[in-house]
Amino acid sequence: MTATTAEATGFAVEFTTPMHGLSPYRAFTLEQIAGAEGLYALRAADADVRLFLLDPLSGDYGYAPALPADVLSELGAAADSEIRVFVVANPADDGVYINLRAPVLVHGVTGRAAQVILDDQAYPIRALLGD
């Protein structure tokens, strides 16, 4: 899989359907967090809702899931290279955990986005970052 590393700050993102656990919100802004390479805040446009996303291309995570063709089509992408791939990052007392099973896909030009649940059991739902 080839994907572009997200670089833009304040990039408007519109989910085709609300993310799991964030209904009814679909409009967000993706902002890079200063001083934290590859870490972004995804903030709802019309509510005080925020979560952290990590660009797995920012480090050597070996993360290369097969992107579902139907989701690429839904986002208007002709190829994987048009998609930015992020994983949800959850801070905890013992470190930061990332969800590799449910990546967030963002079209790099239009901002159309979707969260997908991968069938591939090799990707854990809760992986300790840096392990």
C-alpha positions in Angstrom: 0.0 0.0 0.0 1.2 3.5 -0.8 -0.1 6.5 1.0 0.9 10.1 1.4 2.1 11.4 4.7 -0.3 14.0 6.1 1.4 17.4 6.3 -1.5 19.9 6.2 -2.7 21.6 9.4 -6.3 22.8 9.6 -7.4 20.4 6.9 -11.2 20.0 6.6 -12.3 16.4 6.9 -15.9 15.1 6.2 -16.7 11.5 7.1 -19.1 9.7 4.8 -20.7 8.2 7.9 -19.9 9.1 11.6 -16.9 7.4 13.2 -17.7 4.6 15.6 -18.5 6.2 19.0 -18.6 9.8 17.5 -22.1 9.9 16.1 -23.6 12.2 14.9 -20.5 14.2 14.1 -19.1 14.0 10.6 -17.3 17.4 10.0 -13.8 17.7 11.5 -10.6 19.6 11.2 -7.3 17.7 11.1 -4.5 19.6 12.8 -0.9 18.5 13.2 0.3 18.7 16.8 3.4 20.9 17.1 6.5 19.0 18.3 5.0 15.6 17.9 5.9 14.2 14.5 3.1 12.2 12.9 0.5 13.1 15.6 -2.7 14.9 14.8 -5.8 16.2 16.5 -9.1 15.5 14.8 -11.5 18.1 16.1 -15.2 18.2 15.5 -16.3 21.3 13.6 -19.4 22.0 15.7 -18.7 20.4 19.1 -16.0 20.0 21.7 -15.1 16.5 20.5 -11.4 15.6 19.8 -9.4 12.5 19.3 -5.8 11.8 18.4 -4.6 10.3 15.1 -1.2 9.0 14.3 0.2 8.9 10.8 1.9 5.5 10.7 4.2 6.6 7.9 5.9 8.9 10.4 7.7 6.0 12.0 8.8 2.5 11.2 5.6 0.7 12.3 5.4 -1.7 9.3 1.8 -0.8 8.9 0.5 -1.5 5.4 -3.1 -2.8 5.5 -4.9 -3.6 2.2 -7.4 -0.8 1.7 -10.9 -2.0 0.7 -11.7 -1.1 -2.9 -15.3 -0.2 -2.0 -14.1 2.4 0.5 -11.6 3.9 -1.9 -14.5 4.2 -4.4 -16.7 5.8 -1.7 -14.0 8.3 -1.0 -13.5 9.1 -4.7 -10.0 7.7 -4.8 -8.7 6.1 -7.9 -5.6 4.7 -6.1 -4.3 4.0 -2.6 -1.8 6.8 -3.1 -4.6 9.4 -2.9 -5.4 8.3 0.6 -3.9 9.3 3.9 -4.0 6.5 6.4 -4.2 7.3 10.2 -4.7 5.2 13.3 -6.5 6.3 16.4 -4.0 6.9 19.3 -5.3 6.6 22.9 -3.1 7.9 25.7 -3.1 5.8 28.9 -1.1 5.7 32.1 1.3 3.1 30.8 1.8 4.6 27.3 0.0 5.3 24.1 -2.1 2.6 22.4 -3.0 2.6 18.7 -5.8 0.8 17.0 -4.4 -0.9 13.9 -7.7 -2.7 13.1 -9.8 0.4 12.4 -7.7 2.9 10.4 -9.1 6.3 9.4 -8.8 6.9 5.7 -8.7 10.5 4.4 -8.7 11.5 0.7 -5.7 13.8 0.5 -7.4 16.3 -1.8 -11.2 16.3 -1.0 -11.0 15.5 2.7 -13.7 12.8 2.4 -13.0 10.3 5.1 -14.1 6.9 6.5 -13.1 4.7 9.3 -12.9 1.0 8.2 -12.8 -2.1 10.3 -10.2 -4.5 8.7 -10.9 -8.2 8.5 -7.2 -9.0 8.9 -6.8 -10.3 12.4 -3.0 -9.6 12.3 -3.8 -6.0 13.2 -4.6 -5.6 16.8 -7.3 -3.2 18.2 -5.0 -2.2 21.0 -1.2 -2.1 20.4 1.2 -0.3 22.7 3.1 2.3 20.7 6.8 1.7 20.8 6.5 -2.0 21.7 
